[in-house]
């Protein structure tokens, strides 16, 4: 007994393929969010909690640099709080591949700290905000 399809209707195998593709896409989205590294989760939470006063992002190949930018609403006390949060998470961030911390300095550029060697340096890149005394 042969199975025939009516003209204009798709057969069952296509529906199964579409359903499996849908399940795979959902599962891969779940897996990628479930397997997201600590550094991505940390950045997302910090931006959610402190978004009015700073913005964190990962830069460089593989997100090896954690960059902090301040907003116009930031005051010195905010800087201390955010830097303390980063300090508490330093070990986990370093373990997840973050090697450098880049943050604005008082002259409008950035300071970069190498968490592996402890070396500190300033770079000429202009920071969006700085805080004169």
C-alpha positions as CSV (number, residue, x, y, z in Angstrom):
1,X,0.0,0.0,0.0
2,X,1.6,3.3,-1.1
3,X,1.3,6.5,0.8
4,X,0.3,9.4,-1.4
5,X,0.2,13.0,-0.6
6,X,-2.4,15.4,-1.6
7,X,-1.1,18.2,-3.8
8,X,-0.1,21.3,-1.9
9,X,0.2,19.5,1.5
10,X,3.5,18.7,3.2
11,X,4.0,15.2,4.4
12,X,4.6,14.0,7.9
13,X,8.4,13.7,7.6
14,X,8.7,17.5,7.1
15,X,6.7,18.2,10.3
16,X,9.0,15.9,12.3
17,X,12.0,17.6,10.9
18,X,10.7,21.1,11.7
19,X,9.7,19.9,15.2
20,X,13.1,18.5,15.8
21,X,14.8,21.6,14.5
22,X,12.7,23.7,16.9
23,X,13.6,21.5,19.9
24,X,17.3,21.7,19.0
25,X,17.2,25.5,18.7
26,X,15.5,25.8,22.1
27,X,17.9,23.3,23.7
28,X,20.9,25.1,22.2
29,X,19.7,28.4,23.5
30,X,19.1,26.9,26.9
31,X,22.5,25.2,26.8
32,X,24.4,28.3,25.8
33,X,22.8,30.4,28.6
34,X,23.3,27.5,31.1
35,X,26.9,27.1,30.0
36,X,27.7,30.9,29.9
37,X,30.8,31.6,31.8
38,X,31.0,33.3,35.2
39,X,32.4,36.4,33.5
40,X,29.3,36.9,31.3
41,X,27.0,36.4,34.2
42,X,29.0,38.8,36.4
43,X,28.9,41.5,33.7
44,X,25.2,41.1,33.1
45,X,24.4,41.2,36.9
46,X,26.6,44.2,37.5
47,X,25.1,46.1,34.6
48,X,21.6,45.3,35.9
49,X,22.4,46.3,39.4
50,X,24.7,49.3,38.8
51,X,23.6,50.4,35.3
52,X,22.9,53.9,36.4
53,X,26.4,54.5,37.6
54,X,28.6,52.2,35.5
55,X,28.7,50.0,32.5
56,X,30.9,46.8,32.4
57,X,31.8,45.0,29.2
58,X,34.2,42.3,28.2
59,X,36.8,43.3,25.6
60,X,39.5,41.6,23.6
61,X,39.9,38.1,22.2
62,X,37.8,35.8,24.4
63,X,36.8,38.6,26.8
64,X,40.2,38.8,28.5
65,X,39.7,42.4,29.6
66,X,37.0,43.6,32.0
67,X,36.3,47.2,31.1
68,X,34.5,49.6,33.4
69,X,33.0,52.9,32.3
70,X,31.4,55.4,34.6
71,X,28.3,57.4,33.9
72,X,27.5,61.1,34.6
73,X,25.6,60.0,37.8
74,X,28.7,58.3,39.3
75,X,30.2,59.7,42.5
76,X,33.4,58.5,44.3
77,X,31.3,56.3,46.7
78,X,29.9,54.5,43.7
79,X,33.3,53.9,42.4
80,X,34.4,52.3,45.7
81,X,31.4,50.1,45.8
82,X,31.7,48.8,42.2
83,X,35.5,48.2,42.6
84,X,34.8,46.3,45.8
85,X,32.3,44.1,44.0
86,X,34.9,43.4,41.2
87,X,37.5,42.7,43.9
88,X,35.3,40.1,45.5
89,X,34.8,38.4,42.2
90,X,38.4,38.7,41.0
91,X,39.4,35.1,41.6
92,X,36.3,33.7,39.8
93,X,36.8,36.2,36.9
94,X,40.4,35.3,36.6
95,X,39.6,31.6,36.7
96,X,37.1,32.2,33.8
97,X,39.7,33.8,31.6
98,X,39.7,37.5,32.5
99,X,43.3,38.7,32.9
100,X,43.0,42.5,32.7
101,X,40.9,45.1,34.5
102,X,40.5,48.4,32.6
103,X,38.9,51.4,34.4
104,X,38.9,55.2,33.9
105,X,41.5,57.3,35.8
106,X,41.4,60.9,37.0
107,X,43.0,62.4,33.8
108,X,40.4,61.0,31.4
109,X,42.2,57.9,30.2
110,X,42.3,54.3,31.4
111,X,44.3,52.4,33.9
112,X,44.9,48.7,33.1
113,X,45.8,46.1,35.8
114,X,47.2,42.8,34.8
115,X,45.8,40.3,37.3
116,X,48.4,37.7,36.5
117,X,51.5,39.8,37.0
118,X,50.1,42.7,39.1
119,X,51.5,45.2,36.6
120,X,49.6,48.5,36.3
121,X,49.8,50.9,33.4
122,X,47.9,53.8,31.9
123,X,46.7,53.8,28.3
124,X,46.0,56.8,26.1
125,X,42.5,55.7,25.1
126,X,40.0,58.4,26.2
127,X,37.4,57.4,28.9
128,X,33.9,58.7,28.4
129,X,33.8,60.3,31.9
130,X,36.3,61.4,34.5
131,X,36.1,63.0,37.9
132,X,38.2,66.0,38.8
133,X,38.6,66.6,42.5
